[in-house]
Amino acid sequence: MSNPSLPSEMLDHYRQVQESMRLFSGVGELERERTRDILNRHLSFPPAIVFDIGGAAGVHALWLARHGYTVHLFDPVPHHVEQALAASRDQPRHPIASCSIGDAREIDRPDRSADAVLLLGPLYHLIEREERLKALKEAHRLLKPGGRIFAATISRFASLIDGLSRDLVSDPAFVSILMEDLQSGQHRNPTNSPQYFTTTFFHHPDELKLEMEEAGFQVEKLVGVEGPAWFMNSFSRHWDAADKRQLLLELLRTVEEDRYILGVSAHPMGIGRK
Protein backbone atom coordinates (compact mmCIF):
# COMPACT_ATOMS: atom_id res chain seq x y z
CA MET A 1 0.00 0.00 0.00
CA SER A 2 1.10 3.58 -0.61
CA ASN A 3 1.59 5.96 2.27
CA PRO A 4 -1.73 7.69 3.08
CA SER A 5 0.07 10.64 4.71
CA LEU A 6 1.45 11.74 1.35
CA PRO A 7 -0.73 14.03 -0.78
CA SER A 8 -3.28 11.95 -2.70
CA GLU A 9 -2.89 14.20 -5.74
CA MET A 10 0.85 13.43 -5.76
CA LEU A 11 0.14 9.71 -5.88
CA ASP A 12 -2.46 10.30 -8.62
CA HIS A 13 0.09 12.34 -10.61
CA TYR A 14 2.56 9.47 -10.66
CA ARG A 15 -0.17 7.09 -11.79
CA GLN A 16 -0.77 9.35 -14.80
CA VAL A 17 2.81 10.03 -15.88
CA GLN A 18 5.62 7.66 -16.84
CA GLU A 19 8.29 8.68 -14.37
CA SER A 20 10.41 5.76 -15.60
CA MET A 21 10.76 7.54 -18.97
CA ARG A 22 11.06 11.18 -17.86
CA LEU A 23 14.86 11.19 -17.67
CA PHE A 24 15.28 9.75 -21.17
CA SER A 25 13.93 12.59 -23.27
CA GLY A 26 14.36 16.35 -23.60
CA VAL A 27 15.82 18.22 -20.65
CA GLY A 28 15.22 15.10 -18.53
CA GLU A 29 18.34 13.71 -20.18
CA LEU A 30 20.27 16.74 -18.98
CA GLU A 31 19.03 16.21 -15.41
CA ARG A 32 20.02 12.52 -15.62
CA GLU A 33 23.51 13.10 -16.98
CA ARG A 34 24.30 16.02 -14.68
CA THR A 35 23.09 14.07 -11.64
CA ARG A 36 25.28 11.15 -12.62
CA ASP A 37 28.25 13.45 -13.11
CA ILE A 38 27.78 14.92 -9.62
CA LEU A 39 27.42 11.48 -8.04
CA ASN A 40 30.44 10.18 -9.95
CA ARG A 41 32.63 12.91 -8.48
CA HIS A 42 31.42 12.74 -4.88
CA LEU A 43 30.39 9.18 -4.04
CA SER A 44 32.87 6.92 -2.31
CA PHE A 45 34.16 4.03 -4.41
CA PRO A 46 32.09 0.88 -5.04
CA PRO A 47 30.98 -1.43 -3.55
CA ALA A 48 29.77 1.30 -1.16
CA ILE A 49 26.22 0.90 0.14
CA VAL A 50 23.81 3.48 -1.30
CA PHE A 51 20.23 4.03 -0.16
CA ASP A 52 18.25 5.57 -3.04
CA ILE A 53 15.28 6.94 -1.10
CA GLY A 54 12.50 8.11 -3.36
CA GLY A 55 14.31 6.32 -6.17
CA ALA A 56 11.15 5.94 -8.29
CA ALA A 57 11.57 3.41 -11.11
CA GLY A 58 15.29 3.04 -10.43
CA VAL A 59 16.96 5.09 -13.15
CA HIS A 60 19.86 6.11 -10.90
CA ALA A 61 19.83 2.93 -8.83
CA LEU A 62 20.21 0.75 -11.91
CA TRP A 63 23.12 2.85 -13.16
CA LEU A 64 24.87 2.72 -9.77
CA ALA A 65 24.36 -1.04 -9.54
CA ARG A 66 25.96 -1.45 -12.98
CA HIS A 67 28.97 0.44 -11.62
CA GLY A 68 29.40 -1.92 -8.69
CA TYR A 69 27.50 -0.16 -5.90
CA THR A 70 25.25 -2.02 -3.47
CA VAL A 71 22.01 -0.11 -3.93
CA HIS A 72 18.83 -0.36 -1.90
CA LEU A 73 15.87 1.50 -3.40
CA PHE A 74 12.87 2.81 -1.46
CA ASP A 75 9.83 4.59 -2.90
CA PRO A 76 6.30 5.28 -1.63
CA VAL A 77 4.63 4.53 -5.00
CA PRO A 78 4.08 0.77 -5.43
CA HIS A 79 4.08 1.05 -9.24
CA HIS A 80 7.54 2.61 -9.15
CA VAL A 81 8.89 -0.20 -6.99
CA GLU A 82 7.40 -2.80 -9.35
CA GLN A 83 9.07 -1.05 -12.31
CA ALA A 84 12.41 -0.93 -10.50
CA LEU A 85 12.21 -4.63 -9.66
CA ALA A 86 11.40 -5.52 -13.28
CA ALA A 87 14.26 -3.37 -14.60
CA SER A 88 16.62 -4.90 -12.05
CA ARG A 89 15.73 -8.38 -13.28
CA ASP A 90 16.64 -7.21 -16.78
CA GLN A 91 20.24 -6.61 -15.69
CA PRO A 92 20.84 -9.88 -13.79
CA ARG A 93 24.60 -9.42 -13.58
CA HIS A 94 24.17 -6.10 -11.75
CA PRO A 95 20.84 -6.15 -9.90
CA ILE A 96 19.61 -3.59 -7.41
CA ALA A 97 20.23 -5.18 -4.00
CA SER A 98 16.64 -4.53 -2.85
CA CYS A 99 13.56 -2.54 -3.85
CA SER A 100 11.01 -1.68 -1.16
CA ILE A 101 7.97 0.49 -0.59
CA GLY A 102 9.15 3.09 1.89
CA ASP A 103 8.64 6.60 3.20
CA ALA A 104 11.69 8.88 3.46
CA ARG A 105 10.65 9.87 6.98
CA GLU A 106 10.90 6.30 8.30
CA ILE A 107 13.11 3.74 6.60
CA ASP A 108 13.23 0.25 8.09
CA ARG A 109 17.00 -0.11 8.19
CA PRO A 110 19.51 0.05 11.07
CA ASP A 111 21.46 3.08 12.19
CA ARG A 112 24.72 3.71 10.33
CA SER A 113 23.97 1.21 7.57
CA ALA A 114 24.64 3.31 4.43
CA ASP A 115 27.70 4.96 2.97
CA ALA A 116 25.53 7.39 0.99
CA VAL A 117 21.89 8.42 0.89
CA LEU A 118 20.21 9.86 -2.18
CA LEU A 119 17.16 12.04 -1.59
CA LEU A 120 16.55 12.99 -5.20
CA GLY A 121 12.78 13.42 -4.87
CA PRO A 122 11.34 13.17 -1.36
CA LEU A 123 12.02 16.77 -0.36
CA TYR A 124 9.78 17.92 -3.23
CA HIS A 125 6.69 16.27 -1.87
CA LEU A 126 7.11 16.89 1.86
CA ILE A 127 5.54 20.29 1.76
CA GLU A 128 5.87 21.14 5.46
CA ARG A 129 9.28 22.01 6.87
CA GLU A 130 8.91 19.67 9.86
CA GLU A 131 8.31 16.73 7.52
CA ARG A 132 11.34 17.57 5.40
CA LEU A 133 13.44 17.74 8.55
CA LYS A 134 12.17 14.28 9.52
CA ALA A 135 13.38 12.91 6.20
CA LEU A 136 16.75 14.63 6.50
CA LYS A 137 17.21 13.46 10.08
CA GLU A 138 16.28 9.93 9.03
CA ALA A 139 18.95 10.07 6.34
CA HIS A 140 21.41 11.28 8.98
CA ARG A 141 20.51 8.30 11.20
CA LEU A 142 21.02 5.85 8.35
CA LEU A 143 24.43 7.15 7.31
CA LYS A 144 27.71 5.88 8.63
CA PRO A 145 29.99 8.53 10.14
CA GLY A 146 31.50 10.48 7.25
CA GLY A 147 28.78 9.30 4.86
CA ARG A 148 27.29 11.71 2.35
CA ILE A 149 23.77 12.82 1.52
CA PHE A 150 22.72 14.09 -1.89
CA ALA A 151 19.50 16.08 -1.45
CA ALA A 152 17.79 17.46 -4.55
CA THR A 153 15.08 20.10 -4.53
CA ILE A 154 13.03 22.08 -7.04
CA SER A 155 13.95 25.73 -7.31
CA ARG A 156 11.64 28.40 -5.93
CA PHE A 157 11.88 30.04 -9.36
CA ALA A 158 11.19 26.97 -11.52
CA SER A 159 7.61 27.89 -12.38
CA LEU A 160 8.61 31.46 -13.18
CA ILE A 161 11.33 30.36 -15.60
CA ASP A 162 9.27 27.54 -17.12
CA GLY A 163 6.20 29.75 -17.39
CA LEU A 164 8.08 32.46 -19.23
CA SER A 165 10.07 30.16 -21.51
CA ARG A 166 7.02 28.12 -22.60
CA ASP A 167 4.46 30.94 -22.33
CA LEU A 168 2.46 29.10 -19.68
CA VAL A 169 1.86 32.53 -18.19
CA SER A 170 -0.80 33.03 -20.88
CA ASP A 171 -3.01 30.82 -18.68
CA PRO A 172 -4.41 32.76 -15.70
CA ALA A 173 -4.68 29.49 -13.75
CA PHE A 174 -0.95 28.96 -14.12
CA VAL A 175 -0.21 32.54 -13.09
CA SER A 176 -2.15 31.93 -9.87
CA ILE A 177 -0.05 28.82 -9.19
CA LEU A 178 3.13 30.74 -10.00
CA MET A 179 2.37 33.63 -7.67
CA GLU A 180 1.88 31.26 -4.74
CA ASP A 181 5.13 29.49 -5.61
CA LEU A 182 7.04 32.74 -5.44
CA GLN A 183 5.38 33.86 -2.22
CA SER A 184 5.52 30.69 -0.12
CA GLY A 185 7.14 27.90 -2.12
CA GLN A 186 3.89 25.94 -1.83
CA HIS A 187 3.15 24.64 -5.32
CA ARG A 188 -0.50 23.63 -5.62
CA ASN A 189 -2.16 22.63 -8.89
CA PRO A 190 -5.96 22.76 -8.66
CA THR A 191 -6.21 22.16 -12.44
CA ASN A 192 -4.74 18.64 -12.06
CA SER A 193 -3.05 19.16 -15.43
CA PRO A 194 0.12 17.00 -15.41
CA GLN A 195 2.09 19.73 -17.22
CA TYR A 196 1.65 21.97 -14.15
CA PHE A 197 3.05 19.20 -11.90
CA THR A 198 1.51 18.35 -8.54
CA THR A 199 1.57 19.33 -4.86
CA THR A 200 5.19 20.20 -4.16
CA PHE A 201 7.48 22.45 -2.17
CA PHE A 202 9.84 24.66 -4.16
CA HIS A 203 13.00 25.52 -2.20
CA HIS A 204 15.01 28.68 -2.13
CA PRO A 205 18.64 27.42 -2.08
CA ASP A 206 19.22 29.14 1.28
CA GLU A 207 16.34 27.12 2.77
CA LEU A 208 17.90 23.86 1.64
CA LYS A 209 21.19 24.69 3.33
CA LEU A 210 19.46 25.66 6.59
CA GLU A 211 17.33 22.51 6.64
CA MET A 212 20.33 20.26 6.04
CA GLU A 213 22.30 21.97 8.79
CA GLU A 214 19.40 21.69 11.23
CA ALA A 215 19.25 17.96 10.51
CA GLY A 216 22.90 17.66 11.58
CA PHE A 217 24.75 17.71 8.27
CA GLN A 218 27.88 19.60 7.41
CA VAL A 219 26.89 21.13 4.07
CA GLU A 220 29.87 20.72 1.77
CA LYS A 221 28.36 22.45 -1.23
CA LEU A 222 25.19 23.39 -3.08
CA VAL A 223 25.19 22.70 -6.82
CA GLY A 224 22.83 23.60 -9.63
CA VAL A 225 22.05 20.43 -11.54
CA GLU A 226 20.87 21.91 -14.87
CA GLY A 227 22.01 25.50 -14.47
CA PRO A 228 20.44 27.76 -17.12
CA ALA A 229 20.57 25.10 -19.85
CA TRP A 230 17.14 23.58 -19.17
CA PHE A 231 15.29 26.58 -20.60
CA MET A 232 17.52 27.10 -23.67
CA ASN A 233 15.47 27.40 -26.87
CA SER A 234 18.32 25.69 -28.67
CA PHE A 235 18.76 22.90 -26.11
CA SER A 236 17.92 19.99 -28.41
CA ARG A 237 20.35 21.19 -31.10
CA HIS A 238 23.16 21.38 -28.54
CA TRP A 239 22.27 18.09 -26.86
CA ASP A 240 22.02 16.12 -30.08
CA ALA A 241 25.47 17.16 -31.32
CA ALA A 242 28.22 15.30 -29.43
CA ASP A 243 30.72 18.16 -29.41
CA LYS A 244 28.16 20.75 -28.32
CA ARG A 245 26.79 18.39 -25.66
CA GLN A 246 30.26 17.96 -24.20
CA LEU A 247 30.83 21.71 -24.15
CA LEU A 248 27.45 22.25 -22.49
CA LEU A 249 28.26 19.76 -19.73
CA GLU A 250 31.70 21.29 -19.17
CA LEU A 251 30.21 24.78 -18.87
CA LEU A 252 27.57 23.62 -16.40
CA ARG A 253 30.18 21.89 -14.27
CA THR A 254 32.25 25.09 -14.28
CA VAL A 255 29.45 27.22 -12.83
CA GLU A 256 27.55 24.61 -10.80
CA GLU A 257 28.55 26.03 -7.40
CA ASP A 258 28.05 29.69 -8.24
CA ARG A 259 25.40 30.98 -5.86
CA TYR A 260 23.87 33.08 -8.62
CA ILE A 261 23.33 29.96 -10.75
CA LEU A 262 21.58 27.90 -8.07
CA GLY A 263 18.20 29.59 -8.28
CA VAL A 264 17.93 29.36 -12.07
CA SER A 265 18.68 25.65 -12.04
CA ALA A 266 15.52 23.55 -12.01
CA HIS A 267 17.05 21.36 -9.31
CA PRO A 268 19.45 22.82 -6.71
CA MET A 269 21.14 19.95 -4.87
CA GLY A 270 22.80 19.93 -1.47
CA ILE A 271 25.75 17.65 -0.73
CA GLY A 272 26.36 17.11 2.96
CA ARG A 273 28.45 14.95 5.23
CA LYS A 274 27.52 13.30 8.52
Buried (B, 14 or more C-beta within 10 A) or exposed (E): EBBEEBBEEBBEBBEEEEBBEBBEEEBBBBBBBBBBBBBEEBBBEBBBBBBBBBBBBBBBBBBBBEBEBBBBBBBBBEBBBBBBBEBBEEEEEBBBBBBBBBBBBEBEBEEEBBBBBBBBBBBBBBBEBEBBBBBBBBBBBBBBEEBBBBBBBBBBBBBBBBBEEEEBBEBEEBBEBBEBBEEEBBBBBEEEEEEBBBBBBBBBBBBBBBBBBEBBBEBBEBBBBBBBBBBBEEBEEBBEEEEEBEEBBEEBBEBBEEEEBBBBBBBBBBBBBB
